[in-house]
Amino acid sequence: MKYATLFFLFLLHCLSASAQTLNGPESIEYDAARNRYLISNSSNGQILARNAAGTLSIFKNNISPSPYGLEILGNTVYACCSGFIKGFDLETGNQVFNLNLGATFLNGITTDGLSNLFATDFSAKKIYRIKPASNSYNVMASNLVQSPNGICYDQANNRLVFVNWGSNAPIKALSLSDSLVLTLATTNLGNCDGIVWNGLDTWYVSVWTGQKVMKFDANFAAGPILVANALGSPADIDYNLEGDTLAIPNSGNNTLTFIGLPSIVNVNCNLLPLSVLENEITFDSSQLSFGNSVIRVPLLNSSGLGFAYPLARLRVQDNLPQGMEFGNNQSGYNVFASAWNPDSVAVAEIYFNVNEPIPTNTILSFELDVTNLTPSSADTCFFTQTFTVNLNPDVPLVADLMRNNEPFVYPNPCSNTAYVSLPESANAWKINLYSSTGQCIQTFESSGSTLIDMVNLKPGIYFLQANGSGSSLQSKLLKN
């Protein structure tokens, strides 16, 4: 995150509590949906909740083994409990998950925001992947040189970034594509506990030696720079994206420290200028990296500036339809281009998981923010207009679907029926559907747009050819 003035930190609040409340606070996690923090009390088997007014209450009591690292995924907060991962419903506090990994001491935990959790085994020097939906796990890394501690998912680079215990502790990354472990930064820091990413361009690391928090830039090329000191064994930290607040549990003196960051430079996107190609906003249901559905928003950069790794976030104006939730980072920012050059279009993709059918003609209204806009004078810009997308349109208008005089097939991929748009013609179109091997499996005629029955066809790739009025149009069709 870039600031208009020198980096400046101010202490919003430092909460001290008796041993009857905070007792060995080890991890803190911001629950954005309920505007509260959850804190693991590792010394007495509790998870506490701290509301917006700063009042502490018991979220869950009598947890055994005691909780350490906390991470929210969906409607569950997961806790590292010795060799177990336990999950508790965010509404009721009831335990809904309990998996024995056979680990020695699980400490740090993170999530990809979709379906996976990742936890460090401090004593056994391992990193685990946990899949709550299937109640399963596997070892992602073992025989690590140092004891891994805090861990954070890095979506832009498809990796896990983790800090280590000991003197001159390096910061490392575990690639999720090939499980290779690389050193991102060598440091002179001692006994690093937690690490968190601010969603834009800064990493924060809590350090016991010196009782401090340090920051690094996005690529660990610059830093460390002191953020706060005189802490009390700062443990597993968290970053509140909504309030730009760094939350620090001090396990050594039973306090919490909240460090607020100055407001970023925030301007109307039209002042840069940037624009949304409203007529090309689409919703697509398909298998993706971070969910099963995506809203795609094309953005035109007319600012005359080039931006590296810009990010965008979508803010819905109403509740999402039932069964639909953000697929990664909840409603946070997503990288949408490695390089966004002047006069070029980049497509911001916001991922979702859809678990129930969406009613036809469900219109979703949203606002859009774009950030990481160095070298402009603004950090983040916002669009003043509200955009809409139809999440499940009824039979689309032919005029809206034609692209470059090709037949438009919807949905694609399809399950049982595909809608094919064709230019209206006085003479009937002859339509052939071919298998991937070139065998013609359906032939029919239509004077314009029509439906294709795919119920009895096997999943796979098919090819559509329409001949008529001296034209021959082709399209590929995928059946799930």
PyMOL commands that set and color helices and strands:
alter all, ss='L'
color gray80, all
select helices_A, chain A and resi 32-34+132-134+155-157+269-271+278-280+398-401
alter helices_A, ss='H'
color red, helices_A
select strands_A, chain A and resi 10-16+25-31+36-41+46-50+56-60+70-73+76-81+84-89+95-100+106-111+117-121+126-131+136-141+148-154+159-164+171-175+181-185+192-197+202-207+212-217+225-228+238-240+245-250+255-260+266-268+274-276+282-285+293-301+307-308+311-316+324-326+334-335+339-340+345-354+363-371+380-382+387-390+408-410+417-421+429-434+440-446+450-453+460-468+471-479
alter strands_A, ss='S'
color yellow, strands_A
deselect
rebuild
show_as cartoon
